[in-house]
Amino acid sequence: DTEVTQTPKHLVMGMTNKKSLKCEQHMGHRAMYWYKQKAKKPPELMFVYSYEKLSINESVPSRFSPECPNSSLLNLHLHALQPEDSALYLCASSRPLEGEQFFGPGTRLTVL
Amino acid sequence: QQQVKQSPQSLIVQKGGISIINCAYENTAFDYFPWYQQFPGKGPALLIAIRPDVSEKKEGRFTISFNKSAKQFSLHIMDSQPGDSATYFCAADTGTYKYIFGTGTRLKVLA
């Protein structure tokens, strides 16, 4: 299985809502990533988990809260988002410090 | 030193032609250079990648040329097809989980 899956595909939420994005991989990768991508821009790194521990937080606002429950799952908890947070949220995985990152299809998030 | 400059921003090629996208980097510590293809509304898909000890890598119609001394690398798409129309990102691996992405090239292949 060489796939990273993400749910939901689309999400519309109000600024007072709490929601979660989910990511799953079964490639045995021990590094997992959250990226944010705006239209016509490259992906921007948000968080990196390595061996289920948070390794990198790219100064992301606290309204985004990542969680890595086990080596296959990655969540991104969302609370009190702003309209400018509307974007495509991508999950990726890799072997730790070994180059190739595999991306999921993304969750299209719209904040009203 | 952490930038990857990608050009052109957009590219139109006739079917059957060669598409060429260029990237340049500054930091010689980068050790892995992938290219991603992204269709609208989809996640980036790894297309082909190269390490600095190799000057060229070919996979099907896709070739990476790598010039270590010039700190440049490029993607060549031979026999370009309308189905290749997508946005292409080059990237450089810093070796610390972080990729530095280029700004992207929107390729359109005319039928």
gemmi code that builds the backbone of each chain (N, CA, C; Angstrom):
import gemmi

chains = {
    "A": [
        ("ASP", (0.867, -1.201, 0.000), (0.000, 0.000, 0.000), (0.893, 1.237, 0.000)),
        ("THR", (0.827, 2.024, -1.081), (1.670, 3.214, -1.197), (0.816, 4.465, -1.191)),
        ("GLU", (-0.191, 4.475, -0.359), (-1.147, 5.562, -0.397), (-1.275, 6.264, 0.947)),
        ("VAL", (-1.422, 7.576, 0.860), (-1.780, 8.376, 2.025), (-3.236, 8.809, 1.825)),
        ("THR", (-4.073, 8.510, 2.786), (-5.479, 8.880, 2.657), (-5.811, 10.010, 3.619)),
        ("GLN", (-6.753, 10.866, 3.208), (-7.166, 11.993, 4.030), (-8.689, 12.093, 4.023)),
        ("THR", (-9.235, 12.390, 5.175), (-10.669, 12.643, 5.294), (-10.909, 13.858, 6.173)),
        ("PRO", (-11.944, 14.631, 5.887), (-12.809, 14.531, 4.720), (-12.140, 15.134, 3.490)),
        ("LYS", (-12.759, 14.997, 2.333), (-12.222, 15.622, 1.125), (-12.502, 17.120, 1.117)),
        ("HIS", (-13.677, 17.468, 1.616), (-14.089, 18.864, 1.680), (-14.634, 19.132, 3.084)),
        ("LEU", (-14.419, 20.356, 3.550), (-14.932, 20.746, 4.861), (-15.255, 22.233, 4.829)),
        ("VAL", (-16.474, 22.548, 5.238), (-16.885, 23.943, 5.395), (-17.198, 24.148, 6.861)),
        ("MET", (-16.620, 25.139, 7.460), (-16.852, 25.373, 8.882), (-16.941, 26.861, 9.185)),
        ("GLY", (-17.678, 27.151, 10.243), (-17.771, 28.514, 10.715), (-16.614, 28.830, 11.644)),
        ("MET", (-16.447, 30.089, 11.945), (-15.299, 30.516, 12.736), (-15.370, 30.045, 14.191)),
        ("THR", (-16.538, 29.629, 14.637), (-16.650, 29.156, 16.028), (-16.652, 27.640, 16.143)),
        ("ASN", (-16.611, 26.955, 15.011), (-16.673, 25.490, 15.019), (-15.372, 24.850, 15.465)),
        ("LYS", (-15.483, 23.591, 15.884), (-14.318, 22.726, 16.104), (-14.451, 21.530, 15.163)),
        ("LYS", (-13.421, 21.276, 14.408), (-13.425, 20.143, 13.490), (-12.042, 19.510, 13.490)),
        ("SER", (-11.955, 18.318, 12.892), (-10.666, 17.641, 12.784), (-10.459, 17.085, 11.384)),
        ("LEU", (-9.216, 17.176, 10.928), (-8.798, 16.526, 9.692), (-8.037, 15.261, 10.063)),
        ("LYS", (-8.207, 14.223, 9.235), (-7.556, 12.943, 9.527), (-6.697, 12.509, 8.359)),
        ("CYS", (-5.613, 11.830, 8.689), (-4.671, 11.331, 7.689), (-4.225, 9.943, 8.133)),
        ("GLU", (-4.070, 9.043, 7.172), (-3.660, 7.678, 7.491), (-2.724, 7.148, 6.410)),
        ("GLN", (-1.706, 6.418, 6.827), (-0.808, 5.742, 5.877), (-0.413, 4.395, 6.447)),
        ("HIS", (-0.206, 3.446, 5.552), (0.183, 2.092, 5.970), (1.446, 1.674, 5.242)),
        ("MET", (2.353, 2.615, 5.025), (3.623, 2.326, 4.368), (4.733, 2.095, 5.381)),
        ("GLY", (4.390, 2.157, 6.660), (5.414, 1.984, 7.685), (6.289, 3.210, 7.868)),
        ("HIS", (5.855, 4.329, 7.325), (6.627, 5.567, 7.464), (6.521, 6.103, 8.878)),
        ("ARG", (7.619, 6.574, 9.428), (7.610, 7.068, 10.799), (7.741, 8.584, 10.865)),
        ("ALA", (7.664, 9.249, 9.719), (7.596, 10.706, 9.687), (6.312, 11.093, 8.969)),
        ("MET", (5.561, 12.009, 9.573), (4.313, 12.463, 8.966), (4.248, 13.968, 9.079)),
        ("TYR", (3.598, 14.581, 8.081), (3.654, 16.023, 7.892), (2.258, 16.610, 7.640)),
        ("TRP", (2.060, 17.823, 8.104), (0.918, 18.630, 7.669), (1.442, 19.840, 6.906)),
        ("TYR", (0.829, 20.072, 5.729), (1.125, 21.230, 4.910), (-0.171, 21.999, 4.656)),
        ("LYS", (-0.015, 23.278, 4.405), (-1.110, 24.137, 3.962), (-0.742, 24.656, 2.580)),
        ("GLN", (-1.721, 24.618, 1.660), (-1.439, 25.101, 0.319), (-2.537, 26.059, -0.132)),
        ("LYS", (-2.127, 27.257, -0.459), (-3.027, 28.245, -1.039), (-2.961, 28.122, -2.570)),
        ("ALA", (-3.991, 28.652, -3.211), (-4.085, 28.539, -4.668), (-2.845, 29.126, -5.350)),
        ("LYS", (-2.332, 28.381, -6.305), (-1.194, 28.802, -7.145), (0.094, 28.991, -6.356)),
        ("LYS", (0.173, 28.405, -5.172), (1.376, 28.496, -4.336), (1.877, 27.101, -4.017)),
        ("PRO", (3.158, 26.983, -3.660), (3.651, 25.664, -3.230), (3.140, 25.337, -1.837)),
        ("PRO", (3.208, 24.077, -1.452), (2.813, 23.707, -0.084), (3.725, 24.379, 0.945)),
        ("GLU", (3.115, 24.770, 2.069), (3.869, 25.362, 3.183), (3.845, 24.384, 4.347)),
        ("LEU", (4.996, 24.042, 4.854), (5.064, 23.114, 5.977), (4.465, 23.728, 7.227)),
        ("MET", (3.655, 22.930, 7.938), (3.090, 23.375, 9.215), (3.730, 22.596, 10.367)),
        ("PHE", (3.615, 21.272, 10.315), (4.098, 20.417, 11.410), (4.758, 19.169, 10.840)),
        ("VAL", (5.714, 18.649, 11.632), (6.323, 17.358, 11.328), (6.322, 16.515, 12.589)),
        ("TYR", (5.872, 15.264, 12.452), (5.999, 14.279, 13.511), (7.015, 13.223, 13.081)),
        ("SER", (7.922, 12.913, 13.984), (8.873, 11.853, 13.733), (8.774, 10.858, 14.883)),
        ("TYR", (8.524, 9.598, 14.566), (8.309, 8.572, 15.582), (7.277, 9.037, 16.613)),
        ("GLU", (6.189, 9.587, 16.090), (5.025, 9.994, 16.879), (5.291, 11.164, 17.809)),
        ("LYS", (6.431, 11.801, 17.673), (6.726, 12.988, 18.488), (6.810, 14.216, 17.572)),
        ("LEU", (6.286, 15.329, 18.069), (6.317, 16.550, 17.288), (7.757, 17.040, 17.161)),
        ("SER", (8.248, 17.098, 15.924), (9.631, 17.509, 15.683), (9.738, 18.953, 15.212)),
        ("ILE", (8.765, 19.368, 14.423), (8.800, 20.710, 13.861), (7.409, 21.335, 13.948)),
        ("ASN", (7.367, 22.546, 14.441), (6.175, 23.386, 14.412), (6.628, 24.696, 13.785)),
        ("GLU", (6.138, 24.968, 12.596), (6.600, 26.141, 11.876), (5.852, 27.401, 12.321)),
        ("SER", (5.843, 27.631, 13.622), (5.195, 28.822, 14.200), (3.745, 28.950, 13.751)),
        ("VAL", (3.049, 27.833, 13.804), (1.649, 27.801, 13.379), (0.768, 28.304, 14.520)),
        ("PRO", (-0.251, 29.111, 14.236), (-1.150, 29.605, 15.301), (-1.782, 28.461, 16.077)),
        ("SER", (-2.060, 28.705, 17.349), (-2.555, 27.641, 18.235), (-3.960, 27.179, 17.888)),
        ("ARG", (-4.642, 27.854, 16.992), (-5.953, 27.375, 16.556), (-5.825, 26.108, 15.713)),
        ("PHE", (-4.603, 25.754, 15.316), (-4.307, 24.482, 14.669), (-3.565, 23.621, 15.693)),
        ("SER", (-4.097, 22.431, 15.972), (-3.496, 21.567, 16.974), (-3.286, 20.179, 16.396)),
        ("PRO", (-2.037, 19.765, 16.169), (-1.801, 18.439, 15.590), (-1.783, 17.366, 16.663)),
        ("GLU", (-2.012, 16.152, 16.205), (-1.982, 14.996, 17.099), (-1.560, 13.777, 16.295)),
        ("CYS", (-0.695, 12.967, 16.878), (-0.272, 11.736, 16.204), (-0.545, 10.555, 17.144)),
        ("PRO", (-1.740, 9.965, 17.072), (-2.136, 8.907, 18.016), (-1.296, 7.633, 17.893)),
        ("ASN", (-0.856, 7.312, 16.684), (0.019, 6.156, 16.483), (0.799, 6.343, 15.190)),
        ("SER", (1.598, 5.354, 14.826), (2.518, 5.527, 13.701), (1.813, 5.618, 12.349)),
        ("SER", (0.512, 5.301, 12.288), (-0.206, 5.325, 11.014), (-1.155, 6.512, 10.872)),
        ("LEU", (-1.438, 7.175, 11.971), (-2.492, 8.190, 11.969), (-1.952, 9.564, 12.342)),
        ("LEU", (-2.538, 10.568, 11.709), (-2.190, 11.949, 12.015), (-3.474, 12.760, 11.954)),
        ("ASN", (-3.710, 13.551, 12.981), (-4.888, 14.404, 13.006), (-4.478, 15.864, 13.067)),
        ("LEU", (-5.377, 16.719, 12.583), (-5.194, 18.154, 12.741), (-6.505, 18.715, 13.268)),
        ("HIS", (-6.476, 19.175, 14.509), (-7.670, 19.705, 15.159), (-7.748, 21.200, 14.896)),
        ("LEU", (-8.940, 21.630, 14.533), (-9.152, 23.007, 14.118), (-10.151, 23.684, 15.046)),
        ("HIS", (-9.857, 24.887, 15.470), (-10.765, 25.590, 16.379), (-10.612, 27.099, 16.192)),
        ("ALA", (-11.740, 27.757, 16.049), (-11.748, 29.217, 15.937), (-10.905, 29.710, 14.771)),
        ("LEU", (-11.100, 29.063, 13.626), (-10.324, 29.453, 12.451), (-10.837, 30.761, 11.863)),
        ("GLN", (-10.000, 31.353, 11.036), (-10.297, 32.590, 10.346), (-10.524, 32.316, 8.850)),
        ("PRO", (-11.246, 33.176, 8.163), (-11.459, 32.953, 6.720), (-10.153, 32.785, 5.937)),
        ("GLU", (-9.097, 33.442, 6.368), (-7.813, 33.328, 5.645), (-7.158, 31.963, 5.829)),
        ("ASP", (-7.719, 31.146, 6.710), (-7.215, 29.779, 6.867), (-7.782, 28.837, 5.808)),
        ("SER", (-8.693, 29.325, 5.011), (-9.246, 28.519, 3.911), (-8.107, 28.154, 2.960)),
        ("ALA", (-7.968, 26.856, 2.691), (-6.844, 26.373, 1.878), (-7.016, 24.875, 1.659)),
        ("LEU", (-6.084, 24.307, 0.912), (-5.981, 22.858, 0.776), (-4.985, 22.374, 1.834)),
        ("TYR", (-5.406, 21.479, 2.706), (-4.527, 20.953, 3.744), (-4.071, 19.560, 3.334)),
        ("LEU", (-2.766, 19.436, 3.248), (-2.146, 18.218, 2.748), (-1.419, 17.490, 3.865)),
        ("CYS", (-1.543, 16.187, 3.860), (-0.767, 15.322, 4.737), (0.274, 14.606, 3.879)),
        ("ALA", (1.426, 14.341, 4.437), (2.456, 13.584, 3.729), (3.147, 12.655, 4.713)),
        ("SER", (3.833, 11.661, 4.175), (4.606, 10.765, 5.027), (5.898, 10.388, 4.329)),
        ("SER", (6.860, 9.968, 5.140), (8.141, 9.529, 4.587), (8.851, 8.662, 5.614)),
        ("ARG", (9.895, 7.989, 5.161), (10.818, 7.404, 6.134), (11.568, 8.577, 6.748)),
        ("PRO", (11.853, 8.533, 8.037), (12.503, 9.688, 8.670), (13.825, 10.055, 8.015)),
        ("LEU", (13.934, 11.327, 7.619), (15.164, 11.882, 7.055), (15.634, 11.119, 5.820)),
        ("GLU", (14.669, 10.619, 5.029), (15.043, 9.877, 3.832), (14.415, 10.410, 2.569)),
        ("GLY", (14.301, 11.725, 2.434), (13.917, 12.249, 1.133), (12.446, 12.127, 0.802)),
        ("GLU", (12.123, 11.123, -0.020), (10.782, 10.972, -0.611), (9.621, 11.215, 0.333)),
        ("GLN", (8.842, 12.243, 0.059), (7.615, 12.463, 0.808), (6.447, 12.126, -0.111)),
        ("PHE", (5.512, 11.344, 0.433), (4.321, 10.962, -0.320), (3.136, 11.768, 0.227)),
        ("PHE", (2.443, 12.451, -0.667), (1.349, 13.319, -0.260), (0.001, 12.620, -0.430)),
        ("GLY", (-0.919, 12.984, 0.441), (-2.302, 12.580, 0.288), (-3.031, 13.525, -0.650)),
        ("PRO", (-4.314, 13.256, -0.909), (-5.085, 14.073, -1.851), (-5.505, 15.420, -1.287)),
        ("GLY", (-5.429, 15.577, 0.029), (-5.757, 16.859, 0.632), (-7.197, 16.980, 1.097)),
        ("THR", (-7.410, 17.911, 1.985), (-8.745, 18.324, 2.420), (-8.919, 19.778, 2.036)),
        ("ARG", (-9.951, 20.052, 1.258), (-10.248, 21.434, 0.864), (-11.078, 22.063, 1.991)),
        ("LEU", (-10.507, 22.996, 2.708), (-11.158, 23.634, 3.851), (-11.623, 25.028, 3.483)),
        ("THR", (-12.880, 25.301, 3.790), (-13.439, 26.638, 3.611), (-13.951, 27.121, 4.960)),
        ("VAL", (-13.480, 28.275, 5.391), (-13.898, 28.873, 6.662), (-14.786, 30.078, 6.355)),
        ("LEU", (-16.005, 30.010, 6.843), (-16.961, 31.098, 6.568), (-16.972, 32.127, 7.681)),
    ],
    "B": [
        ("GLN", (19.903, 31.745, 1.211), (20.482, 30.440, 0.880), (19.454, 29.320, 0.901)),
        ("GLN", (18.265, 29.619, 1.410), (17.246, 28.597, 1.514), (16.235, 28.646, 0.385)),
        ("GLN", (16.505, 29.396, -0.665), (15.567, 29.530, -1.763), (15.830, 28.522, -2.865)),
        ("VAL", (14.738, 28.152, -3.555), (14.836, 27.422, -4.815), (14.064, 28.243, -5.843)),
        ("LYS", (14.763, 28.694, -6.864), (14.135, 29.549, -7.869), (13.709, 28.697, -9.056)),
        ("GLN", (12.454, 28.797, -9.434), (11.893, 27.971, -10.492), (11.398, 28.849, -11.635)),
        ("SER", (11.673, 28.391, -12.854), (11.203, 29.120, -14.042), (10.937, 28.136, -15.177)),
        ("PRO", (10.039, 28.475, -16.116), (9.193, 29.670, -16.101), (8.007, 29.501, -15.157)),
        ("GLN", (7.276, 30.555, -14.948), (6.067, 30.504, -14.118), (4.964, 29.744, -14.848)),
        ("SER", (4.904, 29.907, -16.168), (3.928, 29.174, -16.971), (4.549, 28.811, -18.308)),
        ("LEU", (4.002, 27.762, -18.902), (4.597, 27.212, -20.105), (3.499, 26.600, -20.972)),
        ("ILE", (3.497, 26.950, -22.250), (2.556, 26.355, -23.191), (3.364, 25.610, -24.247)),
        ("VAL", (3.025, 24.351, -24.458), (3.769, 23.485, -25.378), (2.775, 22.766, -26.273)),
        ("GLN", (3.164, 22.561, -27.500), (2.329, 21.770, -28.415), (2.477, 20.288, -28.088)),
        ("LYS", (1.417, 19.565, -28.345), (1.452, 18.106, -28.187), (2.626, 17.521, -28.977)),
        ("GLY", (3.379, 16.655, -28.300), (4.536, 16.049, -28.932), (5.824, 16.816, -28.723)),
        ("GLY", (5.725, 18.002, -28.196), (6.907, 18.833, -27.977), (7.615, 18.494, -26.671)),
        ("ILE", (8.697, 19.211, -26.420), (9.467, 19.009, -25.188), (9.185, 20.159, -24.225)),
        ("SER", (8.822, 19.808, -23.005), (8.613, 20.812, -21.948), (9.856, 20.823, -21.065)),
        ("ILE", (10.352, 22.029, -20.787), (11.558, 22.150, -19.957), (11.290, 23.145, -18.829)),
        ("ILE", (11.515, 22.698, -17.609), (11.331, 23.539, -16.426), (12.645, 23.538, -15.664)),
        ("ASN", (13.051, 24.720, -15.235), (14.364, 24.873, -14.608), (14.251, 25.303, -13.143)),
        ("CYS", (15.188, 24.825, -12.341), (15.276, 25.243, -10.951), (16.734, 25.495, -10.573)),
        ("ALA", (16.930, 26.448, -9.690), (18.269, 26.776, -9.212), (18.238, 26.903, -7.702)),
        ("TYR", (19.283, 26.453, -7.069), (19.355, 26.505, -5.612), (20.681, 27.118, -5.206)),
        ("GLU", (20.795, 27.442, -3.907), (22.018, 28.097, -3.440), (22.777, 27.271, -2.415)),
        ("ASN", (22.028, 26.510, -1.614), (22.654, 25.813, -0.500), (23.202, 24.453, -0.946)),
        ("THR", (24.499, 24.302, -0.916), (25.117, 23.062, -1.379), (24.876, 21.893, -0.429)),
        ("ALA", (24.274, 22.147, 0.717), (23.957, 21.064, 1.657), (22.704, 20.293, 1.247)),
        ("PHE", (21.911, 20.827, 0.329), (20.724, 20.101, -0.132), (21.172, 18.792, -0.770)),
        ("ASP", (20.457, 17.684, -0.450), (20.974, 16.397, -0.913), (19.973, 15.536, -1.664)),
        ("TYR", (18.812, 16.098, -1.967), (17.793, 15.305, -2.663), (16.865, 16.288, -3.339)),
        ("PHE", (16.570, 16.036, -4.634), (15.833, 17.013, -5.421), (14.674, 16.305, -6.133)),
        ("PRO", (13.471, 16.397, -5.565), (12.306, 15.767, -6.199), (11.538, 16.750, -7.075)),
        ("TRP", (10.803, 16.201, -8.001), (9.834, 16.966, -8.782), (8.450, 16.389, -8.499)),
        ("TYR", (7.494, 17.297, -8.288), (6.118, 16.890, -8.032), (5.214, 17.427, -9.137)),
        ("GLN", (4.211, 16.636, -9.453), (3.171, 17.013, -10.420), (1.868, 17.149, -9.655)),
        ("GLN", (1.176, 18.241, -9.876), (-0.070, 18.454, -9.148), (-1.178, 18.884, -10.097)),
        ("PHE", (-2.266, 18.114, -10.085), (-3.464, 18.465, -10.837), (-4.387, 19.288, -9.944)),
        ("PRO", (-5.237, 20.125, -10.530), (-6.110, 20.988, -9.718), (-6.925, 20.186, -8.704)),
        ("GLY", (-6.920, 20.654, -7.469), (-7.705, 20.021, -6.419), (-7.144, 18.723, -5.887)),
        ("LYS", (-5.967, 18.342, -6.345), (-5.334, 17.082, -5.902), (-4.039, 17.377, -5.154)),
        ("GLY", (-3.545, 16.352, -4.451), (-2.260, 16.501, -3.789), (-1.115, 16.326, -4.763)),
        ("PRO", (0.056, 16.860, -4.436), (1.229, 16.681, -5.299), (1.625, 15.204, -5.361)),
        ("ALA", (2.001, 14.755, -6.537), (2.448, 13.374, -6.730), (3.917, 13.389, -7.124)),
        ("LEU", (4.706, 12.583, -6.429), (6.129, 12.497, -6.756), (6.301, 11.939, -8.160)),
        ("LEU", (7.030, 12.700, -8.980), (7.210, 12.340, -10.389), (8.545, 11.631, -10.595)),
        ("ILE", (9.588, 12.271, -10.143), (10.944, 11.773, -10.332), (11.845, 12.569, -9.397)),
        ("ALA", (12.950, 11.962, -8.985), (13.843, 12.652, -8.048), (15.280, 12.271, -8.348)),
        ("ILE", (16.221, 13.091, -7.856), (17.626, 12.847, -8.136), (18.459, 13.267, -6.941)),
        ("ARG", (19.605, 12.634, -6.790), (20.578, 13.028, -5.763), (21.779, 13.659, -6.458)),
        ("PRO", (22.569, 14.479, -5.749), (23.624, 15.280, -6.391), (24.771, 14.471, -6.999)),
        ("ASP", (24.859, 13.190, -6.679), (25.955, 12.407, -7.239), (25.628, 11.839, -8.621)),
        ("VAL", (24.470, 12.206, -9.150), (24.032, 11.722, -10.461), (23.746, 12.932, -11.344)),
        ("SER", (24.156, 12.899, -12.605), (23.955, 14.072, -13.471), (22.653, 13.995, -14.273)),
        ("GLU", (22.114, 12.809, -14.413), (20.871, 12.671, -15.166), (20.128, 11.429, -14.704)),
        ("LYS", (18.794, 11.546, -14.695), (17.955, 10.387, -14.368), (16.745, 10.417, -15.280)),
        ("LYS", (16.431, 9.270, -15.858), (15.335, 9.197, -16.809), (14.332, 8.160, -16.351)),
        ("GLU", (13.059, 8.529, -16.400), (11.980, 7.577, -16.124), (10.879, 7.818, -17.145)),
        ("GLY", (10.841, 6.932, -18.134), (9.856, 7.089, -19.195), (10.100, 8.363, -19.978)),
        ("ARG", (9.081, 9.208, -20.066), (9.220, 10.464, -20.818), (9.815, 11.598, -19.977)),
        ("PHE", (10.072, 11.339, -18.697), (10.548, 12.368, -17.777), (12.032, 12.181, -17.476)),
        ("THR", (12.786, 13.281, -17.602), (14.222, 13.261, -17.348), (14.585, 14.437, -16.456)),
        ("ILE", (15.399, 14.162, -15.424), (16.004, 15.249, -14.652), (17.455, 15.370, -15.097)),
        ("SER", (17.862, 16.604, -15.402), (19.276, 16.902, -15.630), (19.768, 17.712, -14.444)),
        ("PHE", (20.926, 17.329, -13.928), (21.437, 17.964, -12.709), (22.840, 18.485, -12.956)),
        ("ASN", (23.053, 19.780, -12.684), (24.373, 20.397, -12.838), (24.826, 20.885, -11.466)),
        ("LYS", (25.651, 20.064, -10.821), (26.042, 20.354, -9.439), (26.863, 21.632, -9.345)),
        ("SER", (27.766, 21.850, -10.289), (28.642, 23.023, -10.204), (27.858, 24.321, -10.393)),
        ("ALA", (26.832, 24.271, -11.230), (26.006, 25.455, -11.472), (24.860, 25.563, -10.471)),
        ("LYS", (24.660, 24.520, -9.680), (23.562, 24.451, -8.707), (22.218, 24.643, -9.405)),
        ("GLN", (22.054, 23.885, -10.464), (20.823, 23.962, -11.238), (20.351, 22.555, -11.587)),
        ("PHE", (19.047, 22.397, -11.702), (18.500, 21.137, -12.190), (17.233, 21.434, -12.978)),
        ("SER", (16.923, 20.542, -13.879), (15.797, 20.798, -14.756), (15.020, 19.520, -15.042)),
        ("LEU", (13.754, 19.709, -15.346), (12.856, 18.614, -15.719), (12.549, 18.738, -17.203)),
        ("HIS", (12.748, 17.660, -17.921), (12.410, 17.608, -19.336), (11.279, 16.591, -19.507)),
        ("ILE", (10.215, 17.025, -20.149), (9.117, 16.109, -20.479), (9.119, 15.940, -21.983)),
        ("MET", (9.482, 14.749, -22.424), (9.540, 14.455, -23.857), (8.145, 14.078, -24.353)),
        ("ASP", (7.896, 14.336, -25.646), (6.612, 13.945, -26.249), (5.454, 14.385, -25.346)),
        ("SER", (5.422, 15.647, -24.984), (4.416, 16.160, -24.050), (3.002, 15.882, -24.561)),
        ("GLN", (2.143, 15.512, -23.617), (0.751, 15.161, -23.922), (-0.214, 16.070, -23.170)),
        ("PRO", (-1.443, 16.250, -23.697), (-2.419, 17.077, -22.968), (-2.622, 16.626, -21.521)),
        ("GLY", (-2.510, 15.337, -21.268), (-2.644, 14.806, -19.914), (-1.517, 15.221, -18.980)),
        ("ASP", (-0.442, 15.798, -19.527), (0.654, 16.307, -18.704), (0.355, 17.708, -18.184)),
        ("SER", (-0.723, 18.314, -18.654), (-1.082, 19.668, -18.224), (-1.350, 19.660, -16.725)),
        ("ALA", (-0.547, 20.374, -15.989), (-0.581, 20.356, -14.527), (0.388, 21.424, -14.033)),
        ("THR", (0.468, 21.542, -12.708), (1.487, 22.405, -12.106), (2.619, 21.525, -11.609)),
        ("TYR", (3.824, 21.928, -11.904), (5.019, 21.180, -11.514), (5.822, 21.988, -10.501)),
        ("PHE", (6.185, 21.319, -9.416), (7.016, 21.937, -8.379), (8.333, 21.182, -8.282)),
        ("CYS", (9.428, 21.919, -8.293), (10.695, 21.317, -7.902), (10.869, 21.554, -6.403)),
        ("ALA", (11.737, 20.807, -5.802), (11.993, 20.958, -4.374), (13.409, 20.531, -4.063)),
        ("ALA", (13.893, 20.989, -2.927), (15.194, 20.571, -2.423), (15.020, 20.140, -0.981)),
        ("ASP", (15.613, 19.011, -0.652), (15.509, 18.472, 0.701), (16.660, 19.015, 1.532)),
        ("THR", (16.314, 19.683, 2.646), (17.349, 20.260, 3.507), (18.005, 19.219, 4.395)),
        ("GLY", (17.416, 17.996, 4.419), (17.956, 16.964, 5.294), (17.464, 17.070, 6.722)),
        ("THR", (16.514, 17.970, 6.959), (15.965, 18.151, 8.313), (14.444, 18.064, 8.269)),
        ("TYR", (13.909, 17.172, 7.452), (12.474, 16.996, 7.219), (11.854, 18.095, 6.366)),
        ("LYS", (12.576, 19.176, 6.111), (11.981, 20.293, 5.380), (12.351, 20.244, 3.908)),
        ("TYR", (11.356, 20.415, 3.070), (11.571, 20.675, 1.658), (11.515, 22.188, 1.434)),
        ("ILE", (12.390, 22.675, 0.563), (12.237, 24.017, 0.032), (11.648, 23.855, -1.367)),
        ("PHE", (10.427, 24.333, -1.548), (9.756, 24.189, -2.838), (10.044, 25.383, -3.742)),
        ("GLY", (10.111, 25.119, -5.043), (10.070, 26.195, -6.014), (8.661, 26.760, -6.075)),
        ("THR", (8.500, 27.842, -6.810), (7.218, 28.547, -6.849), (6.203, 27.898, -7.780)),
        ("GLY", (6.627, 26.915, -8.568), (5.698, 26.179, -9.419), (5.675, 26.678, -10.852)),
        ("THR", (5.401, 25.741, -11.767), (5.250, 26.047, -13.194), (3.951, 25.430, -13.676)),
        ("ARG", (3.090, 26.275, -14.227), (1.834, 25.779, -14.777), (2.059, 25.427, -16.238)),
        ("LEU", (1.976, 24.129, -16.531), (2.200, 23.638, -17.886), (0.865, 23.371, -18.567)),
        ("LYS", (0.741, 23.866, -19.783), (-0.436, 23.549, -20.600), (0.069, 22.959, -21.917)),
        ("VAL", (-0.393, 21.776, -22.224), (-0.016, 21.114, -23.472), (-1.219, 21.163, -24.402)),
        ("LEU", (-1.035, 21.791, -25.543), (-2.123, 21.958, -26.495), (-2.276, 20.722, -27.373)),
        ("ALA", (-3.530, 20.333, -27.570), (-3.804, 19.137, -28.370), (-3.572, 19.365, -29.863)),
    ],
}
model = gemmi.Model(1)
for chain_id, residues in chains.items():
    chain = gemmi.Chain(chain_id)
    for i, (resn, *xyz) in enumerate(residues, 1):
        res = gemmi.Residue()
        res.name, res.seqid = resn, gemmi.SeqId(i, " ")
        for name, pos in zip(("N", "CA", "C"), xyz):
            atom = gemmi.Atom()
            atom.name, atom.element = name, gemmi.Element(name[0])
            atom.pos, atom.b_iso = gemmi.Position(*pos), 0.0
            res.add_atom(atom)
        chain.add_residue(res)
    model.add_chain(chain)
structure = gemmi.Structure()
structure.add_model(model)
structure.setup_entities()
